[in-house]
Structures are given as C-alpha cells and as structure tokens.
Amino acid sequence: MSPEFASNAPSVAAVDWGTTRLRVWLVDETGNVLVERRGDDGLITAQAAGFSTILEGHLAAMGAPETMPVIICGMAGSRQGWLEAPYVSVPAPIGAILAGAARVPGQRRDIRIVPGLAQRQADAPDVMRGEETQLAGAGLPANGHHLVCMPGTHSKWVLVADGAVAGFGTWPTGELFSVLAAHSILRHSLGEQPQPVAPGNPFFRRWCEQALAEGGDVTSRLFSIRAAGLLQDLKPDDAAACLSGLLIGGEIASASRRYGKGGSVVLVASGALGALYTDALGLAGLAVRAVDADEAVRLGLIEAARENGMIAQT
C-alpha cells in the first residue's frame, strides 16, 4: 500500500469517464476523497488503448490496492464504451438508479458502471448518461418537486419529484453553437476561433433577452447576426456573444414552456458556462441555486459506491 494511505486506506475508486476526459478519485470508507487524478484519455482514447489498460494505469499511479472496487459513470457505459450499462426507464428513484450499476465481466476487481436514463414516451424519447450521477450529488431535498438545469454540449433539464426522476429533456445548445460557428454562414461573422463569452457581456444579455421575449424563436434571429456584421460592424467576439445569448435564451424559453415559467431552478454547472446560465436564468426571472458540476459528480459517485455496497451507508 502506498505510504500516503498508511493512516487512512482507500476503499473505492470513483471514476467520471467522459468522451475526451476522465477523472479518478480514491475514496475512504467514510466517503472522504484521499487523492484525485485527471487525464485526457476519455472514451475516444480508451477505445483504441483499452479501457482496462487505461484504468489500471491510473490506479497504479495513484497507489491503489489491486483488489479495490471501482464505480464508474459517464460514457464508459455507452454503446461505444467499455460496457453498455442498460438504461433505466423514468420515472425512477435516484437511489435505485445508482444501485443498478452494471458489473464489468472478466476483471479481477469489482468494476461497476452506473446506468443511464431513458425516457420512453412516444412523443418525447430521450436519454442521458452521466447526468444521473450529478443529480445524486446535487443535494436535492428528498421531498418536493425540483427543476434542474444541467448545461453543456447537450443541456439537460430534469424534473425530480420526491427523490425520483420524473422526466427530462435535452437541448443541444452547445452543439448548435459549434455547428453554426464552424459550418454555417455565421462562420464569417464569428471568425476562426470564437473567444469564450464573458459573463455580463452586453451583447449576450441583449440577445438572450430577445430570445426570451420571443419565446425561443431563435431561427428567425440567426441571420441577423450576419447582417449586423455587414451593416453595423459587429465584431467577431461580439457576434459570438450574440449567438450564445440567442441560443441559451432560446433554450431557457423552450424549457420554461415545457416545465412552467417562474419559480426556481437548481443549476448544475461549472466555470464560465455556469456564470452565463446564472445570468440568463436571472433574465428569465428564475431564482437559481447553483451547484458545482465537478463536485456533484464526485458526490454522486460516492453515493453510487454506497448504494452498491462498496463503502458503508452513512
């Protein structure tokens, strides 16, 4: 055993395995994080190098015992991943979702992957993978109804009722920004490398307010960004802020129509993106309780370890 663990031995490795990145935490019996490690060897790299090879390399570098169990969430459990962890259909209690982690066969360790969620409504099919673990670590009260916004490449809005996921929707806001910026007429307005949009940017706020006021009808506004560059000398960084504000405002307006206007939202996000959504949600008149996304996934994995008997229940 590694010397740094002499007084406090790790009991489980918690792994957030995304498409391009992975994070590993060694956790003791009480849920305390002892050490963390990050890498660029996400799903895409692991498909070539081997999931077991990459995981064991990280664990060895961290001094983890050879038989220590591992709990994983994210894209390692996708169809293109290490093992396709079957989707759990909603509605479903969050604890039961975590407890259904699928075991990876043929390993010397007990390695399990948290399942994703499936919404099987005929008129609103949807899936998520990874966000369910963030929900478990978001500190949601056990009772009552809670609306959760989880922004990203594919933003998720989740309705949680009395500790169970009742339903959810996906808005591919981040992907739309990337596609429009690189493969549409707007590429001439945003330039080669659009700069990150700073919170409080007046162009972001103005275009976000327009999208909110018009109920999320963003397609009729998109070409206006190009026209503003030609007629009003709109600079590339400001054009990027306009597009970001338009798309995020459109997402919030659309989600508000589905889940009801007013009230409060639990925002699970990190960094600059979290700040932009806090700004936009405020413009929409929604009260925000912010939860750090990195912390939420770590706490959710620890809870998954408890639900699967890898560490003791609190």
C-alpha positions as CSV (number, residue, x, y, z in Angstrom):
1,M,0.0,0.0,0.0
2,S,1.2,3.5,-0.8
3,P,2.8,5.3,2.2
4,E,0.4,8.3,2.0
5,F,-2.5,5.9,2.8
6,A,-1.0,4.4,5.9
7,S,-3.4,6.1,8.3
8,N,-6.4,6.3,6.0
9,A,-6.8,3.5,3.5
10,P,-8.8,4.0,0.3
11,S,-11.9,1.8,-0.1
12,V,-13.1,2.5,-3.6
13,A,-12.1,4.3,-6.8
14,A,-14.7,6.7,-8.2
15,V,-14.3,7.4,-12.0
16,D,-16.1,10.0,-14.1
17,W,-15.3,8.8,-17.7
18,G,-16.3,11.2,-20.4
19,T,-15.8,11.3,-24.2
20,T,-12.4,13.1,-24.0
21,R,-11.5,13.3,-20.3
22,L,-11.5,11.2,-17.2
23,R,-11.2,11.9,-13.5
24,V,-10.4,9.4,-10.8
25,W,-10.8,9.8,-7.0
26,L,-9.7,7.4,-4.3
27,V,-12.2,7.5,-1.5
28,D,-12.1,6.1,2.0
29,E,-14.8,4.1,3.9
30,T,-16.5,7.3,5.1
31,G,-16.6,8.9,1.7
32,N,-13.6,11.3,2.1
33,V,-11.5,11.9,-1.0
34,L,-7.9,11.0,-0.5
35,V,-6.4,11.7,-3.9
36,E,-7.5,12.8,-7.3
37,R,-6.1,12.2,-10.8
38,R,-7.2,13.6,-14.2
39,G,-6.3,12.6,-17.7
40,D,-7.1,13.2,-21.4
41,D,-7.7,9.5,-22.0
42,G,-11.5,9.6,-22.3
43,L,-13.8,7.3,-24.3
44,I,-12.1,8.1,-27.7
45,T,-8.6,7.2,-26.4
46,A,-9.8,4.2,-24.4
47,Q,-11.5,2.7,-27.5
48,A,-8.0,2.3,-29.0
49,A,-5.8,1.7,-26.0
50,G,-8.3,-0.4,-24.0
51,F,-10.4,0.6,-21.0
52,S,-8.9,-1.8,-18.6
53,T,-5.4,-0.8,-19.6
54,I,-6.1,2.9,-19.0
55,L,-7.9,2.4,-15.7
56,E,-5.3,0.2,-14.3
57,G,-2.6,2.6,-15.3
58,H,-4.2,5.4,-13.4
59,L,-4.9,3.3,-10.4
60,A,-1.3,2.0,-10.2
61,A,0.0,5.6,-10.4
62,M,-2.3,6.5,-7.5
63,G,-1.1,3.6,-5.4
64,A,-4.5,1.9,-5.3
65,P,-4.7,-1.7,-3.9
66,E,-5.1,-4.3,-6.7
67,T,-8.4,-5.6,-5.4
68,M,-10.1,-2.2,-4.7
69,P,-13.5,-1.9,-6.3
70,V,-14.3,0.8,-8.8
71,I,-17.5,2.7,-9.6
72,I,-17.8,4.5,-12.9
73,C,-20.2,6.9,-14.5
74,G,-20.3,8.5,-18.0
75,M,-19.6,7.5,-21.5
76,A,-17.6,4.4,-20.5
77,G,-21.1,2.9,-20.1
78,S,-22.3,3.9,-23.5
79,R,-22.8,1.6,-26.5
80,Q,-19.4,2.7,-27.8
81,G,-17.8,2.3,-24.3
82,W,-16.4,-0.4,-22.1
83,L,-19.8,-2.0,-21.4
84,E,-23.2,-0.8,-22.3
85,A,-24.9,-0.2,-18.9
86,P,-28.6,-0.7,-19.7
87,Y,-30.8,2.4,-19.4
88,V,-33.2,2.7,-16.5
89,S,-36.6,4.0,-17.6
90,V,-38.1,7.0,-15.9
91,P,-39.8,7.6,-13.6
92,A,-37.2,6.1,-11.3
93,P,-35.9,6.9,-7.8
94,I,-32.3,8.3,-7.9
95,G,-31.1,5.8,-5.3
96,A,-32.4,2.8,-7.3
97,I,-30.8,4.1,-10.5
98,L,-27.4,4.1,-8.8
99,A,-27.9,0.7,-7.2
100,G,-28.4,-0.8,-10.7
101,A,-24.8,-0.3,-11.7
102,A,-23.7,-3.0,-14.2
103,R,-20.7,-5.1,-13.4
104,V,-17.9,-5.4,-16.0
105,P,-17.1,-9.1,-16.5
106,G,-13.7,-10.7,-16.6
107,Q,-11.9,-8.3,-14.3
108,R,-10.0,-9.1,-11.1
109,R,-11.7,-6.1,-9.5
110,D,-15.3,-5.4,-8.8
111,I,-15.9,-2.7,-11.5
112,R,-19.4,-1.3,-12.0
113,I,-20.8,1.3,-14.3
114,V,-23.8,3.5,-13.3
115,P,-26.7,3.1,-15.9
116,G,-28.0,6.0,-17.9
117,L,-31.7,7.1,-18.0
118,A,-34.2,6.6,-20.8
119,Q,-37.5,8.5,-21.3
120,R,-39.6,6.2,-23.5
121,Q,-42.5,8.5,-24.2
122,A,-43.6,8.1,-27.9
123,D,-43.7,11.8,-28.5
124,A,-40.6,12.7,-26.4
125,P,-38.0,10.0,-26.4
126,D,-34.7,11.0,-24.7
127,V,-31.7,9.5,-23.0
128,M,-28.9,10.7,-20.6
129,R,-25.7,9.2,-19.4
130,G,-23.6,10.8,-16.6
131,E,-26.0,13.5,-15.6
132,E,-27.9,11.0,-13.4
133,T,-24.9,10.7,-11.1
134,Q,-24.7,14.5,-10.9
135,L,-28.3,14.6,-9.8
136,A,-27.4,12.2,-7.0
137,G,-24.7,14.6,-5.8
138,A,-26.7,17.9,-6.3
139,G,-28.0,18.0,-2.7
140,L,-31.7,17.9,-3.8
141,P,-34.2,17.6,-0.9
142,A,-35.8,14.2,-0.6
143,N,-39.3,15.8,-0.8
144,G,-40.9,18.2,-3.2
145,H,-40.6,19.0,-6.9
146,H,-37.3,20.4,-8.2
147,L,-36.3,21.6,-11.7
148,V,-32.7,21.0,-12.5
149,C,-30.8,22.6,-15.4
150,M,-27.5,20.9,-16.4
151,P,-25.9,22.9,-19.3
152,G,-23.4,21.6,-21.7
153,T,-23.0,20.3,-25.2
154,H,-26.4,18.6,-24.8
155,S,-28.1,20.6,-22.0
156,K,-30.4,18.6,-19.8
157,W,-33.5,19.9,-17.9
158,V,-34.7,17.4,-15.3
159,L,-37.8,17.3,-13.2
160,V,-37.2,15.5,-9.9
161,A,-40.3,14.7,-7.7
162,D,-39.8,13.3,-4.2
163,G,-36.4,11.9,-4.9
164,A,-37.3,10.3,-8.3
165,V,-36.5,11.5,-11.8
166,A,-40.0,12.1,-13.2
167,G,-38.9,13.3,-16.7
168,F,-36.3,15.2,-18.6
169,G,-35.5,16.9,-21.9
170,T,-32.4,17.7,-23.9
171,W,-31.5,20.9,-25.7
172,P,-28.3,20.5,-27.8
173,T,-27.3,24.2,-27.2
174,G,-23.5,23.7,-27.1
175,E,-23.5,21.5,-30.2
176,L,-25.7,24.0,-32.1
177,F,-23.3,26.8,-31.2
178,S,-20.3,24.8,-32.5
179,V,-22.0,23.7,-35.7
180,L,-23.3,27.2,-36.5
181,A,-20.0,28.8,-35.7
182,A,-18.0,26.4,-37.9
183,H,-20.4,25.2,-40.7
184,S,-22.9,28.0,-41.4
185,I,-22.8,31.5,-42.9
186,L,-22.1,32.7,-39.3
187,R,-18.6,31.4,-39.5
188,H,-17.8,34.6,-41.5
189,S,-19.1,36.7,-38.6
190,L,-17.6,34.8,-35.7
191,G,-14.1,34.2,-37.1
192,E,-11.8,31.2,-36.9
193,Q,-11.7,30.8,-33.1
194,P,-14.6,32.4,-31.3
195,Q,-13.5,33.6,-27.9
196,P,-15.3,32.5,-24.7
197,V,-18.2,34.8,-23.8
198,A,-17.6,36.7,-20.6
199,P,-20.5,36.8,-18.0
200,G,-22.2,40.2,-18.1
201,N,-21.4,40.8,-21.8
202,P,-24.0,43.3,-23.0
203,F,-24.4,41.6,-26.4
204,F,-25.0,38.3,-24.7
205,R,-27.6,39.8,-22.4
206,R,-29.4,41.8,-25.2
207,W,-29.7,38.8,-27.5
208,C,-30.7,36.5,-24.6
209,E,-33.5,38.9,-23.6
210,Q,-34.7,39.0,-27.2
211,A,-34.9,35.2,-27.4
212,L,-36.7,35.1,-24.0
213,A,-39.2,37.8,-25.1
214,E,-39.9,36.0,-28.4
215,G,-40.5,32.6,-26.7
216,G,-37.3,31.0,-28.0
217,D,-37.9,31.6,-31.7
218,V,-34.2,31.7,-32.5
219,T,-34.1,30.7,-36.2
220,S,-35.7,34.0,-37.2
221,R,-32.8,35.8,-35.5
222,L,-29.8,33.8,-36.6
223,F,-29.2,35.6,-39.9
224,S,-29.5,38.9,-38.1
225,I,-26.0,38.2,-36.6
226,R,-24.5,38.0,-40.1
227,A,-26.4,41.1,-41.2
228,A,-25.2,43.1,-38.1
229,G,-21.7,42.3,-39.1
230,L,-22.2,43.7,-42.6
231,L,-24.4,46.7,-41.7
232,Q,-23.3,47.6,-38.1
233,D,-19.7,46.5,-38.0
234,L,-20.5,43.8,-35.3
235,K,-17.1,42.4,-34.2
236,P,-16.4,38.6,-34.1
237,D,-16.2,38.4,-30.3
238,D,-19.5,40.3,-30.0
239,A,-21.1,38.1,-32.7
240,A,-20.1,35.1,-30.6
241,A,-21.8,36.7,-27.6
242,C,-24.9,37.4,-29.6
243,L,-25.1,33.7,-30.8
244,S,-24.5,32.4,-27.3
245,G,-27.2,34.7,-25.8
246,L,-29.6,33.8,-28.5
247,L,-29.2,30.0,-28.1
248,I,-29.1,30.0,-24.3
249,G,-32.1,32.3,-24.2
250,G,-34.0,30.1,-26.6
251,E,-33.2,27.0,-24.6
252,I,-34.5,28.6,-21.4
253,A,-37.6,29.9,-23.1
254,S,-38.4,26.5,-24.5
255,A,-37.7,24.7,-21.2
256,S,-39.9,27.2,-19.4
257,R,-42.8,26.4,-21.8
258,R,-42.4,22.7,-21.0
259,Y,-41.9,22.9,-17.3
260,G,-43.6,26.1,-16.3
261,K,-42.5,29.7,-16.0
262,G,-41.3,31.3,-12.8
263,G,-40.1,29.6,-9.6
264,S,-36.6,28.3,-9.1
265,V,-34.0,26.2,-10.8
266,V,-31.1,24.1,-9.5
267,L,-28.2,24.9,-11.8
268,V,-25.6,22.2,-12.0
269,A,-22.7,23.7,-13.9
270,S,-19.1,24.9,-13.5
271,G,-16.9,27.8,-14.6
272,A,-17.8,30.4,-17.2
273,L,-20.7,28.3,-18.6
274,G,-22.3,28.3,-15.2
275,A,-21.9,32.1,-14.9
276,L,-23.6,32.6,-18.3
277,Y,-26.5,30.4,-17.4
278,T,-26.9,32.1,-14.0
279,D,-27.1,35.4,-15.9
280,A,-29.6,34.1,-18.4
281,L,-31.8,32.4,-15.9
282,G,-31.9,35.6,-13.9
283,L,-33.0,37.5,-17.0
284,A,-35.8,34.9,-17.3
285,G,-37.0,35.7,-13.8
286,L,-35.9,32.4,-12.3
287,A,-34.3,32.1,-8.9
288,V,-31.1,30.0,-9.1
289,R,-29.4,27.6,-6.6
290,A,-26.0,26.9,-8.1
291,V,-24.3,23.5,-7.6
292,D,-20.7,22.9,-8.9
293,A,-20.9,20.2,-11.5
294,D,-17.5,18.7,-10.7
295,E,-18.4,18.4,-7.0
296,A,-21.8,17.0,-7.9
297,V,-20.4,14.1,-10.0
298,R,-17.9,13.3,-7.3
299,L,-20.5,13.2,-4.5
300,G,-22.8,11.2,-6.8
301,L,-20.2,8.6,-7.4
302,I,-19.6,8.3,-3.7
303,E,-23.3,7.8,-3.2
304,A,-23.3,5.2,-6.0
305,A,-20.5,3.3,-4.2
306,R,-22.6,3.3,-1.1
307,E,-25.7,2.0,-3.0
308,N,-23.6,-0.8,-4.4
309,G,-22.1,-1.9,-1.1
310,M,-18.6,-0.7,-1.9
311,I,-18.4,1.6,1.2
312,A,-20.7,1.8,4.2
313,Q,-24.0,3.6,4.2
314,T,-24.0,6.8,6.2
